[in-house]
Amino acid sequence: MEKSTFEIPKMDCPSEENLIRMKLDGLAGIKQLKFDIPNRKLTIYHQGETEKIEGSILDLNLGSKRLKTEKIEQLDFEETTQQRKLLWAVLAINFSFFLIELTTGLISKSMGLVADSLDMLADAFVYGISLFAVGGTLMRKKKIAKLAGYFQILLAAFGFLEVLRRFFGTENLPHFTTMIYISVLALVANGICLYLLQQSKGKEEAHMKASMIFTSNDVIINLGVIIAGLLVHWLNSNKPDLIIGSIVFVLVVQGAVRILKLGK
């Protein structure tokens, strides 16, 4: 039995964790994965296949590097029976907020909320791929990943076009109070998702909750939309909303590219 430790700087939320899990699925030598999201570390217990494991992780372009590999005594690992239920829970939360933010974003004319809704959808895709591919073939998983990735890119492209139209057009100002209220609710939802997923490890990590939440990209995006809402009000301009919307659309495309790599 070997234990390899990786540093993964861009692993800052459960979406990256699930991408890594899917990428490594199918490598028979892997016995258990232990993720430390706050410290951006991944520990893999495996039997051989060190180069294949390292290569698969590097393929995701998360800035990964292997810190060390050491020999250890044979260990027995228990399956986490609650993992599937928790994945369903976070899938439901993310998809629900996709619908909420998309609807309120269109009504309030906020591209920040619309973009954030796609970020929520991107997370839901990742959890959905993890769930629906369980027990299926690797080819089936790759097909689902490709469809999800291309769909995200298509939605983001429409979002960019709408940002350009509003930037050069004469649109009414976004409803800043709606931007702020909905983003605060999304902030809470993301915090709940992170907490639930950490509980699935079976570790006492309640003391890490705050640091995990505030280092998460999703939470930073929520805070960005809140700030943009305040700036819309103070500057009497829709430009802050369009700027945060553009930034989030870029992040959505980056997430889609990572998902597409699973389909290779």
Secondary structure, DSSP 8 states (H G I E B T S, - for coil): -EEEEEE-TT--SHHHHHHHHHHHTT-TTEEEEEEETTTTEEEEEESS-HHHHHHHHHTT-S--EEEEEEE---------TTHHHHHHHHHHHHHHHHHHHHHHHHHHT-HHHHHHHHHHHHHHHHHHHHHHTTTS-HHHHHHHHHHHHHHHHHHHHHHHHHHHHHHHS------HHHHHHHHHHHHHHHHHHHHHHHHTTTS--GGGHHHHHHT-HHHHHHHHHHHHHHHHHHHT-SHHHHHHHHHHHHHHHHHHHHHHHHT-
